Amino acid sequence: MKCFGKRAQTPPGVPTGANAAILIFVIAAFILMYILFLPKEEQRKLLEKETTTVTAKTPGSLPGSTLLSEKPGTLTRLKEREFDHGIPSFNLFTKKEDTALKSVDSVYVEESRGVSKKKTVILAVRDKVENAKLSFTVNDHKGNIMIKLNDNELFTGEVDSFTEPLSLELEEENLFEFSTEPVPWYKPFSKNFYDIRAVKVTATVERIENKEALQTFIIGEEEGNLLSEATLSYFVDCNVKDVGRLVIYLNGNLLASKVPDCGSAEKWQIDPADLAAGKNELKFVAEKGTYLLDRILLRTKLKEPIFPVYFFTTNSTVFRRIENNTINSSLSIRFVDDKERKTATLEINDQKTRLDTRAANYSKNIDSFLVEGSNFIRIVPETTLNIVELKVILDCRKIEECS
């Protein structure tokens, strides 16, 4: 027989939804009261256990897992500590010769009523000259001739056909002016004139285009950064009676100035500060005479590079766990990925091991290298190393041990 209008009844002993909620609350309250009344040490252990259970997940998540993190950059060790920069042999000389600096076929000057003719001759001198003279001949004339050099009177007088050459003091720019004297006022129809031929300025000229030599050499960046001393040596072949001082400049700074010991070797110490990484210039200047400079050598010596030392600490707890093989310690190096071979000696405390790789990442277990307390690592490169990052890290052998 069916009944309508009544709800189904909950079987006896089965809690309703409200009753279940009350039950859970009561249980939670009992647990909380249990924890509160526990001793503090027991509370700490219980809470730490719960926390560890949540956070210890994977190897490498060990607290304090990075013992060292550095960015060393570029490390280089030169294979040689001495470098020789050879310079080719060359000649220096100054040459003297008698030559005509200026020649003019004819010069005509005149002074008469309403007429005044003068003649100027320009002479530029670029070489070193001595014993300069002016000579000329006179084809026809009347009166006196007047000659000025750079507005200074050089000669005034009558010349019939020729005269002794006139001595000159020349400058870089020279202006000769030829003229004749005016006619007296009482001779209105007269004139003075000079018809001059074969005008020459001669001198002994010292040719200087070969008295200087500029030599260049290149010093590499690594060599320049490690310079400790340098010397310049050369052999000079010359005649001591005919030569003067030999002057040497290094990068614009005076290095030496003396009459060389002809037939002997010369040697000069160089201040490393006067040399630069890259292009350097040696300038040799001869005062007079002829020189052959041979066997020219600039030798540099380098100081031993000092490579940085990186320190880190392993406390007693970590060291014990490394010793009992609970955790691993690793040296990790990340290089610039240049595909080049990278070789070096790794000094870890008092032990050495070799690095040889082409990879961009290098890792090595260093458990057996470490000591309790202070540790150090030094990288002594055999090739140029471009190191992005250097790390010492810890990880767990088992997931459950990362606590």
C-alpha positions as CSV (number, residue, x, y, z in Angstrom):
1,M,0.0,0.0,0.0
2,K,1.5,3.3,-1.1
3,C,1.8,6.4,1.2
4,F,1.7,9.9,-0.1
5,G,2.7,13.2,1.5
6,K,5.5,11.9,3.9
7,R,9.4,12.2,3.5
8,A,11.6,9.2,3.6
9,Q,13.0,8.5,7.0
10,T,16.8,8.3,7.8
11,P,17.7,4.9,9.0
12,P,18.6,4.8,12.7
13,G,22.4,5.2,13.5
14,V,23.2,7.1,10.2
15,P,24.2,10.8,10.9
16,T,22.5,13.5,8.9
17,G,24.5,16.2,7.0
18,A,24.3,18.6,9.9
19,N,25.4,15.9,12.4
20,A,28.4,15.0,10.2
21,A,29.6,18.6,10.2
22,I,29.3,18.7,13.9
23,L,31.3,15.5,14.2
24,I,34.2,16.8,12.0
25,F,34.4,20.0,14.1
26,V,34.5,18.0,17.3
27,I,37.4,15.8,16.0
28,A,39.4,18.9,14.8
29,A,38.9,20.5,18.1
30,F,40.2,17.4,19.9
31,I,43.3,17.4,17.6
32,L,44.0,21.0,18.2
33,M,43.7,20.6,21.9
34,Y,46.1,17.6,21.7
35,I,48.7,19.7,19.9
36,L,48.4,22.6,22.2
37,F,48.9,20.5,25.3
38,L,52.0,18.7,23.8
39,P,55.5,19.8,25.0
40,K,57.0,22.6,22.9
41,E,59.8,20.3,21.5
42,E,57.2,17.8,20.4
43,Q,55.2,20.6,18.8
44,R,58.3,21.8,16.8
45,K,59.2,18.3,15.6
46,L,55.6,17.7,14.5
47,L,55.4,21.0,12.6
48,E,58.8,20.6,11.0
49,K,57.9,17.1,9.8
50,E,54.8,18.4,8.2
51,T,56.6,21.2,6.5
52,T,59.4,18.9,5.2
53,T,56.9,16.6,3.8
54,V,55.5,19.4,1.7
55,T,58.7,21.1,0.5
56,A,61.1,18.2,-0.1
57,K,60.3,17.3,-3.6
58,T,63.3,17.1,-6.0
59,P,67.1,16.8,-5.9
60,G,68.7,20.2,-6.0
61,S,66.1,21.9,-3.8
62,L,68.4,21.5,-0.8
63,P,68.3,24.7,1.3
64,G,71.6,26.6,0.8
65,S,72.4,24.5,-2.3
66,T,74.5,27.2,-4.0
67,L,77.8,27.6,-2.1
68,L,79.5,29.8,-4.7
69,S,78.3,31.9,-7.6
70,E,80.8,34.1,-9.6
71,K,81.2,35.6,-13.1
72,P,84.9,35.4,-13.8
73,G,84.8,36.8,-17.4
74,T,87.8,36.2,-19.7
75,L,90.9,34.4,-18.3
76,T,94.0,34.1,-20.5
77,R,97.5,32.7,-20.0
78,L,100.1,33.5,-22.6
79,K,102.3,30.6,-23.6
80,E,105.4,32.8,-23.9
81,R,106.7,35.4,-21.4
82,E,109.0,37.1,-23.9
83,F,108.1,38.6,-27.3
84,D,110.4,39.9,-30.0
85,H,109.3,42.6,-32.4
86,G,111.8,42.7,-35.3
87,I,112.1,45.9,-37.4
88,P,113.6,45.8,-41.0
89,S,116.9,47.5,-41.6
90,F,117.0,50.9,-43.2
91,N,119.4,53.8,-44.1
92,L,119.3,57.4,-42.7
93,F,121.3,60.1,-44.4
94,T,121.6,63.8,-45.0
95,K,123.2,64.8,-48.3
96,K,124.8,68.1,-49.1
97,E,125.2,69.3,-52.7
98,D,125.8,72.6,-54.4
99,T,122.8,73.6,-56.5
100,A,121.1,76.5,-58.1
101,L,118.1,77.5,-56.1
102,K,116.8,80.1,-58.6
103,S,117.8,81.0,-62.2
104,V,116.4,84.0,-64.2
105,D,117.7,84.5,-67.7
106,S,117.3,88.3,-67.7
107,V,116.2,91.2,-65.6
108,Y,115.6,94.7,-66.9
109,V,115.1,97.8,-64.7
110,E,114.8,101.5,-65.7
111,E,114.3,104.9,-64.2
112,S,113.5,107.9,-66.5
113,R,111.0,110.7,-66.8
114,G,107.6,109.1,-66.2
115,V,109.0,105.6,-66.2
116,S,110.0,103.4,-63.2
117,K,110.6,99.8,-63.8
118,K,111.6,97.5,-61.0
119,K,111.9,93.7,-61.0
120,T,111.1,91.3,-58.1
121,V,112.2,87.7,-57.9
122,I,110.7,85.3,-55.3
123,L,112.6,82.4,-53.8
124,A,111.1,79.8,-51.4
125,V,113.6,77.6,-49.5
126,R,112.4,74.3,-48.0
127,D,115.7,72.6,-47.4
128,K,118.5,73.5,-45.0
129,V,121.0,75.7,-47.0
130,E,124.3,77.3,-46.3
131,N,126.8,79.3,-48.3
132,A,124.1,81.0,-50.4
133,K,125.2,83.5,-53.0
134,L,123.7,85.8,-55.7
135,S,125.5,86.2,-59.0
136,F,124.7,87.9,-62.3
137,T,126.3,89.6,-65.3
138,V,125.5,93.0,-66.8
139,N,125.0,93.3,-70.5
140,D,124.5,97.1,-70.6
141,H,123.8,99.8,-68.0
142,K,123.8,103.4,-67.0
143,G,123.9,104.5,-63.3
144,N,124.0,102.4,-60.2
145,I,122.1,99.2,-59.5
146,M,120.2,98.7,-56.2
147,I,119.4,95.2,-54.8
148,K,117.3,94.5,-51.8
149,L,116.6,91.2,-50.0
150,N,113.4,91.1,-47.9
151,D,113.4,94.9,-47.7
152,N,117.0,95.0,-46.5
153,E,119.7,96.6,-48.7
154,L,121.9,94.0,-50.2
155,F,124.0,95.9,-52.7
156,T,124.1,99.4,-54.2
157,G,126.7,100.5,-56.8
158,E,127.8,100.4,-60.4
159,V,128.6,97.1,-62.1
160,D,130.1,97.2,-65.5
161,S,130.0,93.5,-66.5
162,F,130.1,91.3,-63.4
163,T,130.8,91.4,-59.7
164,E,131.8,88.9,-57.1
165,P,128.9,86.8,-55.9
166,L,126.9,88.4,-53.1
167,S,126.6,86.4,-49.8
168,L,123.0,85.8,-48.7
169,E,121.1,85.0,-45.5
170,L,118.1,83.2,-46.7
171,E,114.8,82.6,-45.1
172,E,112.0,80.3,-46.0
173,E,110.4,83.0,-48.1
174,N,112.7,85.5,-49.9
175,L,112.0,88.5,-52.1
176,F,114.7,90.1,-54.2
177,E,114.0,93.6,-55.6
178,F,116.2,95.0,-58.4
179,S,116.1,98.7,-59.3
180,T,118.3,101.5,-60.5
181,E,118.7,105.1,-59.2
182,P,116.4,107.9,-60.4
183,V,117.7,110.4,-62.9
184,P,118.4,113.9,-61.6
185,W,115.7,116.5,-62.1
186,Y,118.0,118.6,-64.2
187,K,118.4,115.7,-66.8
188,P,114.8,115.3,-67.9
189,F,115.6,113.5,-71.0
190,S,118.1,111.1,-69.6
191,K,117.6,107.6,-68.1
192,N,119.3,105.0,-65.9
193,F,118.9,101.4,-66.6
194,Y,120.4,97.9,-66.2
195,D,120.1,95.0,-68.5
196,I,121.1,92.1,-66.3
197,R,121.6,88.5,-67.5
198,A,122.1,85.0,-65.9
199,V,120.8,85.9,-62.5
200,K,121.4,82.9,-60.1
201,V,121.0,82.1,-56.5
202,T,123.2,79.1,-55.5
203,A,123.8,77.4,-52.2
204,T,125.0,74.2,-50.6
205,V,121.8,72.3,-49.8
206,E,121.3,69.6,-47.2
207,R,118.7,67.2,-48.4
208,I,116.6,66.1,-45.4
209,E,114.0,63.8,-47.0
210,N,116.0,60.7,-45.9
211,K,117.1,61.9,-42.5
212,E,114.0,60.5,-40.8
213,A,112.4,57.0,-40.7
214,L,109.2,56.0,-39.0
215,Q,108.8,52.3,-38.1
216,T,105.7,50.8,-36.6
217,F,105.0,47.6,-34.6
218,I,102.0,46.0,-33.0
219,I,101.6,44.8,-29.4
220,G,98.7,42.5,-28.7
221,E,96.2,43.4,-26.0
222,E,97.1,40.6,-23.7
223,E,100.8,41.4,-24.1
224,G,100.2,45.1,-23.4
225,N,98.3,44.3,-20.2
226,L,101.1,42.2,-18.7
227,L,104.2,44.2,-19.7
228,S,106.9,44.2,-17.1
229,E,109.9,45.5,-19.0
230,A,111.1,46.2,-22.6
231,T,114.3,47.0,-24.4
232,L,115.3,48.3,-27.8
233,S,118.5,47.1,-29.4
234,Y,120.1,47.8,-32.8
235,F,123.4,47.9,-34.7
236,V,124.7,51.1,-36.3
237,D,127.1,51.2,-39.2
238,C,128.4,54.7,-39.8
239,N,131.6,56.9,-39.8
240,V,131.9,58.6,-36.5
241,K,133.8,61.6,-38.1
242,D,130.9,62.3,-40.5
243,V,127.8,61.8,-38.3
244,G,126.0,63.7,-35.6
245,R,123.4,62.7,-33.0
246,L,120.9,59.9,-33.7
247,V,117.6,60.9,-32.1
248,I,114.9,58.2,-31.3
249,Y,111.3,58.9,-30.3
250,L,108.9,56.2,-29.1
251,N,105.2,57.2,-29.5
252,G,106.3,60.8,-29.5
253,N,108.4,60.6,-26.4
254,L,112.2,61.1,-26.5
255,L,113.9,57.7,-26.0
256,A,117.6,58.5,-27.0
257,S,119.7,61.3,-28.4
258,K,123.5,60.7,-28.8
259,V,126.2,60.2,-31.4
260,P,126.1,56.5,-32.0
261,D,129.1,54.2,-31.4
262,C,129.6,53.4,-35.1
263,G,130.2,49.7,-35.7
264,S,128.7,48.7,-32.3
265,A,125.4,47.6,-30.9
266,E,123.2,50.0,-28.9
267,K,120.6,49.0,-26.3
268,W,118.0,51.1,-24.5
269,Q,115.6,50.3,-21.7
270,I,112.0,51.3,-22.3
271,D,109.5,52.3,-19.7
272,P,106.5,49.9,-20.2
273,A,104.2,52.8,-19.7
274,D,105.5,54.3,-23.0
275,L,104.2,51.3,-24.9
276,A,100.5,50.7,-25.7
277,A,98.4,47.7,-26.8
278,G,98.0,48.1,-30.5
279,K,100.0,50.2,-32.9
280,N,103.3,51.8,-31.6
281,E,105.7,54.1,-33.5
282,L,109.5,54.4,-33.4
283,K,110.9,57.5,-35.1
284,F,114.6,57.7,-36.0
285,V,116.1,61.1,-36.9
286,A,119.7,61.7,-38.1
287,E,121.3,65.0,-37.3
288,K,123.9,64.7,-40.1
289,G,125.8,62.0,-42.0
290,T,124.9,58.5,-43.2
291,Y,123.8,55.7,-41.0
292,L,122.8,52.0,-41.6
293,L,120.5,50.7,-38.8
294,D,120.5,46.9,-38.7
295,R,119.3,44.1,-36.4
296,I,116.7,46.3,-34.8
297,L,114.8,44.4,-32.1
298,L,112.2,45.5,-29.5
299,R,111.9,42.8,-26.9
300,T,109.2,42.7,-24.2
301,K,109.0,40.6,-21.0
302,L,105.7,39.9,-19.3
303,K,104.8,39.5,-15.7
304,E,103.1,36.2,-14.6
305,P,99.4,36.8,-14.7
306,I,97.6,36.5,-11.3
307,F,94.4,34.6,-11.5
308,P,91.6,35.2,-9.1
309,V,90.8,32.9,-6.2
310,Y,87.2,32.2,-5.3
311,F,86.4,31.2,-1.7
312,F,83.4,29.4,-0.2
313,T,82.5,27.6,3.0
314,T,81.1,24.1,3.8
315,N,79.8,24.0,7.4
316,S,80.0,20.9,9.5
317,T,76.5,19.7,8.8
318,V,77.0,19.9,5.0
319,F,80.4,18.4,5.1
320,R,79.2,15.4,7.1
321,R,76.4,14.8,4.6
322,I,78.9,15.0,1.8
323,E,81.2,12.5,3.6
324,N,78.3,10.0,4.2
325,N,77.2,10.3,0.6
326,T,73.8,11.9,1.4
327,I,74.4,14.9,-0.8
328,N,76.7,15.7,-3.8
329,S,78.9,18.7,-4.4
330,S,79.5,19.8,-7.9
331,L,81.6,22.5,-9.7
332,S,79.6,23.9,-12.6
333,I,81.1,26.2,-15.3
334,R,79.2,27.9,-18.1
335,F,81.3,29.1,-21.0
336,V,80.6,31.3,-24.0
337,D,79.5,28.8,-26.6
338,D,82.3,29.4,-29.1
339,K,82.9,25.7,-30.0
340,E,86.6,26.2,-29.2
341,R,88.6,23.8,-27.1
342,K,89.0,24.9,-23.6
343,T,91.8,23.6,-21.4
344,A,92.8,24.6,-17.9
345,T,94.0,23.4,-14.5
346,L,91.5,23.5,-11.7
347,E,93.1,24.1,-8.3
348,I,90.6,23.1,-5.6
349,N,92.2,23.5,-2.2
350,D,95.5,21.6,-2.4
351,Q,94.5,19.4,-5.2
352,K,94.6,19.8,-9.0
353,T,92.5,18.4,-11.8
354,R,92.4,19.1,-15.5
355,L,89.6,20.7,-17.5
356,D,89.4,19.8,-21.2
357,T,86.2,20.4,-23.1
358,R,84.6,22.0,-26.2
359,A,81.2,22.1,-24.6
360,A,79.5,25.3,-23.3
361,N,78.7,23.6,-20.0
362,Y,81.1,21.7,-17.7
363,S,80.3,19.9,-14.5
364,K,82.5,17.9,-12.1
365,N,81.8,16.2,-8.8
366,I,84.2,17.7,-6.2
367,D,83.2,15.7,-3.0
368,S,86.8,14.4,-2.6
369,F,88.3,17.9,-3.0
370,L,86.4,19.6,-0.3
371,V,87.3,20.2,3.4
372,E,85.2,21.3,6.3
373,G,85.2,25.1,6.7
374,S,86.9,27.4,4.1
375,N,87.6,26.1,0.6
376,F,89.0,27.8,-2.5
377,I,89.0,27.4,-6.3
378,R,91.4,28.8,-8.8
379,I,91.3,28.4,-12.6
380,V,94.7,28.5,-14.4
381,P,93.9,28.7,-18.1
382,E,96.0,27.1,-20.8
383,T,93.8,28.6,-23.5
384,T,91.6,31.7,-23.4
385,L,88.5,31.0,-21.4
386,N,85.4,33.2,-21.6
387,I,83.5,32.1,-18.5
388,V,79.9,33.3,-18.1
389,E,79.3,31.7,-14.7
390,L,81.1,29.6,-12.0
391,K,79.2,27.8,-9.4
392,V,79.6,25.3,-6.6
393,I,76.2,23.6,-5.9
394,L,74.8,20.9,-3.7
395,D,72.1,18.3,-4.6
396,C,70.6,15.2,-3.0
397,R,71.2,11.7,-4.0
398,K,67.6,10.8,-3.2
399,I,64.5,12.9,-3.2
400,E,63.6,12.1,0.3
401,E,67.0,13.2,1.6
402,C,66.5,16.8,0.4
403,S,65.6,18.1,3.8
